[in-house]
Amino acid sequence: MVDNYSKLAALVKRPRHHLWRAMTRAPRIWHVGNWCIHLGAKYVESPFESPSKDVELLNYAQPFVDALRTLSGAEVVSQPSWELYHLSPEAFDARLAWATTIVFADVETKCVMLHPDFFDRTRWGHAPLVFPDRFDLLRDWVRRGGHFHMNGGWLSFGGELGKGGWGRSRFQGVLPVECLPHDDLVESTAGYQVRCSHPEHPMMRGLEWSTAPPLLGFNECRLRADATSLVEIHDQGRWHPLLALRPFGDGRVSCWMSGASPHWGINFMRWRQYDQFWRQVFTP
């Protein structure tokens, strides 16, 4: 994990116009999500003992993060969703001040709309406990020129059993797709056919989608009228948006409705043009 907090804290103290001018420099990408704590095998050794042996902090989006780092001059910070949940308002502002691009993947909206202080009993009853709404701050960051991107997963968009919650959030009107109000996971062990609908677009230049390995699932979403779907995925007679784009103010929003890493993307990350694809998605 990379933590440039001291650098970020210095940035956030600058006047706001300096912060947005900084967004024209080399890419600074803040990636959140796709981390997990993996416990080892569990051994039931007696009626009273059942230890787990081994523990690992795992970033299962490491191939995606490595691809981001192939962008010329890029700085990449990758953090678990629980660190986003714990960020103070000042630290969240510092991240926004530093980043030119923000990527969320498998991040449910509770990590953005809640904060541990709301559950700290020592804080109860002394004074009103409120924070600036982080969805509003994120929307303003995009409007001023930022690039927000979301990758798919069980906790992205609508998510498993609606747990992602993005369609009910204050940020839902910024996304290029409309999230379903219920479980939106579409999965198959056989994989899905994809097609490029705008090969002339700079993000698609030189990519041979016919050679892309099969994706094992995606989040079903509806494309907004003012958005563009560059890549589509086929399921049961219908084509669905897979890579969607939309301008928002001076910024832009993009969404990849499948995984960039296991498990939906376990084959996709082996594509010979995997790094090139992500470089082109995140090239300003």
Sequence and secondary structure as in RCSB ss.txt:
>XXXX:A:sequence
MVDNYSKLAALVKRPRHHLWRAMTRAPRIWHVGNWCIHLGAKYVESPFESPSKDVELLNYAQPFVDALRTLSGAE
VVSQPSWELYHLSPEAFDARLAWATTIVFADVETKCVMLHPDFFDRTRWGHAPLVFPDRFDLLRDWVRRGGHFHM
NGGWLSFGGELGKGGWGRSRFQGVLPVECLPHDDLVESTAGYQVRCSHPEHPMMRGLEWSTAPPLLGFNECRLRA
DATSLVEIHDQGRWHPLLALRPFGDGRVSCWMSGASPHWGINFMRWRQYDQFWRQVFTP
>XXXX:A:secstr
    HHHHHHHHTS HHHHHHGGGSS EEEEEE EEEEEEEE   SSS   EEEEEEEETTHHHHHHHTTSTT E
EEEE HHHHHH  HHHHHHHHHH SEEEEES  THHHH  GGGG GGGTTTS      HHHHHHHHHHTT EEEE
E STTSSS GGG S GGGSTTTTTSSEEE SS  EEEEEEEE EEES TTSGGGTT  GGG   EEEEE EEE T
T EEEEEEEETTEEEEEEEEEEETTEEEEEE S SSTTTTTTGGG TTHHHHHHHHH  
